[in-house]
């Protein structure tokens, strides 16, 4: 429950699917009403209403889909960033990333033997020649 109040867990992604369906229904109903153009003739001639209805049906639903997809992508990016952050904090990549950032300060040394480390680009890790293992 604390993740809910601290906004670490989002509930919006589930609602976006429901909101998308409701939006598609609304855009479709408005499009059909424009095409039928019954009752008060707001647009003057019924030909313009049919054309606008068809355009709204196609481009309105397309725009609504793109907007909803954009929102879903934003939440998925956040979720992926949280996973990357967890991996870097707790995984084996944390010391290597820290050593790589400190490489500008001078040559890094092995934390156990104190010997010089060599950066292996292929594995993106530091290697200790003395101990013959990755730091």
C-alpha positions as CSV (number, residue, x, y, z in Angstrom):
1,X,0.0,0.0,0.0
2,X,2.9,2.3,0.6
3,X,4.0,1.9,-3.1
4,X,0.6,3.2,-4.0
5,X,0.8,6.4,-1.9
6,X,4.4,7.1,-2.9
7,X,3.6,6.7,-6.6
8,X,6.1,3.9,-7.1
9,X,3.3,1.7,-8.4
10,X,1.1,3.2,-11.1
11,X,-2.5,2.2,-11.7
12,X,-3.0,4.3,-14.8
13,X,-1.8,1.7,-17.3
14,X,-4.8,-0.5,-16.6
15,X,-7.1,2.5,-16.9
16,X,-5.6,3.5,-20.3
17,X,-7.0,0.4,-21.9
18,X,-10.5,1.1,-20.6
19,X,-10.3,4.8,-21.5
20,X,-9.1,3.8,-25.0
21,X,-12.2,1.7,-25.6
22,X,-14.5,4.4,-24.3
23,X,-12.8,7.0,-26.5
24,X,-13.1,4.8,-29.6
25,X,-16.8,4.3,-28.9
26,X,-17.3,8.1,-28.4
27,X,-15.4,9.1,-31.5
28,X,-17.4,6.5,-33.5
29,X,-20.8,7.7,-32.2
30,X,-20.0,11.3,-32.9
31,X,-18.8,10.3,-36.5
32,X,-22.0,8.4,-37.1
33,X,-24.1,11.3,-35.9
34,X,-22.2,13.7,-38.2
35,X,-22.8,11.4,-41.1
36,X,-26.5,11.0,-40.4
37,X,-26.8,14.7,-39.6
38,X,-30.4,14.3,-38.4
39,X,-32.4,16.8,-36.4
40,X,-30.9,20.3,-36.5
41,X,-28.7,20.9,-39.5
42,X,-25.7,22.4,-37.9
43,X,-23.4,22.2,-40.9
44,X,-25.8,23.5,-43.5
45,X,-25.7,20.7,-46.1
46,X,-25.6,17.0,-45.3
47,X,-22.8,16.3,-47.7
48,X,-20.3,18.2,-45.5
49,X,-21.5,16.3,-42.5
50,X,-20.9,12.9,-44.2
51,X,-17.4,14.0,-45.3
52,X,-16.5,15.3,-41.8
53,X,-18.0,12.2,-40.2
54,X,-15.9,9.9,-42.3
55,X,-12.7,11.9,-41.7
56,X,-13.4,12.0,-37.9
57,X,-14.1,8.2,-38.0
58,X,-10.7,7.5,-39.6
59,X,-8.4,10.2,-38.3
60,X,-10.1,10.7,-34.9
61,X,-9.8,7.0,-34.0
62,X,-6.2,7.0,-35.3
63,X,-5.3,10.1,-33.3
64,X,-6.9,8.6,-30.2
65,X,-4.9,5.4,-30.6
66,X,-1.6,7.2,-31.0
67,X,-2.3,9.3,-27.9
68,X,-3.1,6.2,-25.8
69,X,-0.1,4.4,-27.1
70,X,2.1,7.4,-26.2
71,X,0.8,7.2,-22.6
72,X,1.4,3.5,-22.4
73,X,5.0,3.9,-23.8
74,X,5.7,6.5,-21.1
75,X,4.8,4.1,-18.3
76,X,6.7,1.3,-19.9
77,X,9.8,3.5,-20.1
78,X,9.5,4.2,-16.5
79,X,9.1,0.5,-15.6
80,X,12.2,-0.4,-17.7
81,X,14.2,2.4,-16.0
82,X,13.2,1.1,-12.6
83,X,14.4,-2.4,-13.6
84,X,17.7,-1.1,-14.9
85,X,18.2,0.9,-11.7
86,X,17.5,-2.2,-9.6
87,X,20.0,-4.2,-11.7
88,X,22.7,-1.6,-11.4
89,X,22.3,-1.1,-7.7
90,X,22.3,-4.8,-6.8
91,X,23.9,-6.7,-9.6
92,X,27.5,-7.3,-10.6
93,X,27.4,-4.3,-13.0
94,X,27.5,-1.8,-10.1
95,X,31.2,-2.0,-9.3
96,X,32.2,-2.1,-13.0
97,X,30.1,1.0,-13.8
98,X,31.6,2.8,-10.8
99,X,35.1,1.9,-11.9
100,X,34.4,3.0,-15.4
101,X,33.3,6.4,-14.2
102,X,36.4,6.7,-12.0
103,X,38.7,5.8,-14.9
104,X,39.2,9.5,-15.7
105,X,40.7,10.0,-12.2
106,X,43.5,7.5,-12.9
107,X,44.1,3.9,-13.6
108,X,41.8,1.7,-11.5
109,X,43.2,-0.9,-9.2
110,X,42.0,-4.3,-8.1
111,X,40.0,-4.1,-4.9
112,X,41.5,-7.3,-3.5
113,X,45.2,-7.3,-4.6
114,X,45.7,-3.7,-5.5
115,X,47.1,-4.5,-9.0
116,X,46.3,-2.6,-12.1
117,X,43.0,-3.4,-13.9
118,X,42.5,-3.6,-17.7
119,X,39.2,-2.7,-19.2
120,X,37.9,-5.5,-21.6
121,X,35.6,-3.7,-24.1
122,X,34.1,-6.9,-25.3
123,X,32.6,-7.7,-21.9
124,X,32.5,-4.2,-20.7
125,X,34.3,-5.2,-17.4
126,X,37.6,-4.6,-15.7
127,X,40.1,-7.5,-15.5
128,X,42.9,-8.2,-13.1
129,X,45.9,-9.8,-14.7
130,X,47.5,-10.7,-11.4
131,X,44.5,-12.7,-10.1
132,X,43.2,-13.6,-13.6
133,X,39.6,-12.7,-12.8
134,X,37.2,-9.9,-13.4
135,X,36.9,-7.3,-10.7
